[in-house]
């Protein structure tokens, strides 16, 4: 499976302009890509003022994702500030080319920025099957909590979409690699770049790691990053190194 990581700046609290920007970026993506991944809150930046965004923008973005996925014959993944029944969610959508989609609401809302006071916390994992791969998509701060991502569901690929700031980027680098190794799964991290509307700086470091923690792709500038995922690599490595069979059993409350 061929994937494209879109590491981009984001226009502050402007969904329409961000959708237009990403539509233009997609035109430069090679035709054989099966999956395109965008950063966290790719239509607004990491805003704590979602009330400034019209409530209709959430579904407009989902419909845009469906249209772009069909146009490019590639699945799309990214999170957005989504309003539903008077509540705000940091909600990730995984949209297939045929329009089928699933969503995941961020479980670990970022208390340091007050996200927990603005966005309703999710409590349900979402696994999405696409082209023979089993994906487990998560969002930014979730990366710091290994119990939530522990591979008890036999997934193949972890995805983290993020707005991870430059001062703590070393943690991002280390934890992406660790999640790949401990879960014997591909681990993909897609971060943004540039300054946001609150003055925070982002340095990218979007990356892809294989089942053994080898880095397959990396970037610290605004660009589209490509990588290829192999089902055979997963199966062969897990068969040879049966570490997942020795994992601890537990349940989450």
N, C-alpha and C positions, 0 to 999 in steps of 0.2 A: 504494500500500500504506500502510495506517494502522498506526502503531506506538505503543506505550506504554512509556516508560522508568520503572521503579519505583525511585525514589530513596528509600531507607529506612534507618532504623537497623537493626541486627542484634542479636539476642539471643545472648550469648556461649556458644558450644559447646553449643547447645541445638537440635538439628535439628527435633524435634517441635514446639516452640513457634514456631520460625521458619516452618515449613510452615503452621501454623495462622494465624499473623499474615498471611502472604502470601495465603492463601486468602481471608481477610476483606478484604484490600485489593483483590483481583481483583473482588470483588462491586461495587466502585465504578467499574470501568473501563467505558467506553462500549462498546456492543455491536458496533460496526463495526470494532473493532481486529483486525488480522491477526497481529500479532506483539507479544509482551510480553517485555521484557528486564529481568533482575534483576542485582544486583551480583555481584562475585566472592565465592565462598564464602558464598553467601547463607543457608546453613543453620547456619553456625557463627561467622562472622566470620573474620578472617585469623589463625587459630590455628596455632601451631607445635607443638601437642600433639594431633595427630589420634588418637594412641593412646588418648586419653580418650573417643573417640567409638566406639560399638559399630560393628563392621564391617558390620552389616546395614543401617545407616542410609543408605549410599550407594544401594543398590537401592531402598530405601523411598522415597527422594527422587526417583529416576528414575520409579518407578511413580506417585508423586504428580504429577510433571510431566506424565506421559501422561494421567492422569485430569483434571487441570485444563485441559490443552490441549484435550481432547475436550469438556469441559463448556463452555468459553468459545469453542470453535471458533477458537482462536488458537494459533499456535506459541509455545513458551516457550524462552527462552535464559537460562542462568546457569551458574556454576561451583560446585563443591563439593569438599570434602575427601573423596576416594574411596579406599577400600582394596581392593586386588586382589592376590591371591597374595603376601601379606606385604609389599607395597609400597604407599606412599601417593602419590597423585597429586592435583594441583590440576586437576581435570577439568571441562571445560565440556561441557554437553549442549545440543543443539539438537533440540527435540522438536516434531514436527508434530501437528496435531489428530488425525490418523489413527493416531498412536502411532509412526510411523516416526521414527527418531532417529539422530543421529550424535554423535560426541564428539571433543574435542580436548584433549590433555594439554599444559599450559603448558610452552613451550620454555624461556623465560628465567625461571628461578626466582630469586627476589629475594635475592641474597647478603647484602645489608645486614641483612636480618632473619633470615638463616640458613635461608631456605626451601630452598636447595640441599642442605642437610644433612638435611632431613626428607622432602622430596617428590622423587620420581623425575622427572627431566626428560623431556619429550616430544621427539620428533624428526620428527613428521609433520604436515604441514599438513592441514587439513580444510576442504573447500569443500562448502557445503550449498545445494542449489537448492530454492526454495520460492516458489510463486506467480509464477514467471517471473523472479525475482531470484536472482542468484548471490551468496551470502553467504560472507565469510571471517571467522569469529569468532576472536578472540584474547583474551588475559588480561593486564590490568594492566601489569606490567613489560615485556611484549612491545612496548608502545608506544614505548619508547626505542630500538628497534632497527629502523630503516627497511628494511634489507636483507631481513629476514624477511617484512615485509609488502608488499614491492614487487609491484606489480600485473603479474606476468608470466603470470597465469592468467585474465585477463579477468573478474575478479569485478566485481560492481556495488556491493557494500556491505561496508565494514569495520565490525566490532563489537568494542569493547573493554569487557569487564566488569572492574570494579576495586574495590579498597580502596586508594585513592590518598590519602595523608594531607595534611592542611591545609598544613604547612610547605612542601611542594613542589607546590602546586596550580597555580602559574604554568606549570610545565613541562607539566602535564596539558593546560591550556588551549591552550598554543602547539602542542604536538605533535599533538593531535587535528586542529586546523585544517591543520597541515602535511601530515598523512597524507592528508587529503581532497584537497588541492591536487595533491600530487605523484603520487597514484595515480588522479586523476580519477574518484573514487568517493565515494559517500556515506560519511561516517565518523560512527559513533555511539559515544559513550562513556557508560557507566552506572556511576556511583560510588555509594558509600554515604554516610551522614551520621551524625554523633554520635560518641560515645566507644566504643572497644572494650575488651575485658577486660584489655588491657595498658596502657590509659590513653592510647592514641593517638587524636587527634581527626581527624575527616573532615568536609569542608565541602561535599561534593557536587560541584557544577559539571558534572553530567550535561548532555550537549549533543548536538546533531545538526548536522552540516555538510554542505552539498551539494557537488557536483562541483567547484565553483569556490571552495570555502572559505567560502561565506556561512553564517552561523549561522542555523539554522531553529528551534532550540529550546535552552533553557538554564534551569537552576534551581540555586539554592544553599540550598534548604530541603527539608524532607521532603514530597514530593508525587509524584504521577504526572504525567509530562510527555508530551505528545503531539506527533507530527509525521507528515507524509505524504511518502512517497518516490515519485518519478515515474520510471518507466522511460524515458519520452520525454525527460525532462531529461538523463538520462545519454547517450542515443543522439544527441540533437541537439547537445549540447555536444561530445561526442567527435568527431562528424563535422565540426563547424566548427573545432575546435581539436585538431589531430591530434598532440598532444604525446606520447601513449603510443607512437606509431609511432617516435619518436626515442629511446626508452628504451634504456639500456645492457643488453647481454646478459651474463649471468653464471650460474654454478651455485653451489649451496651444498654445503658438505661436511657 
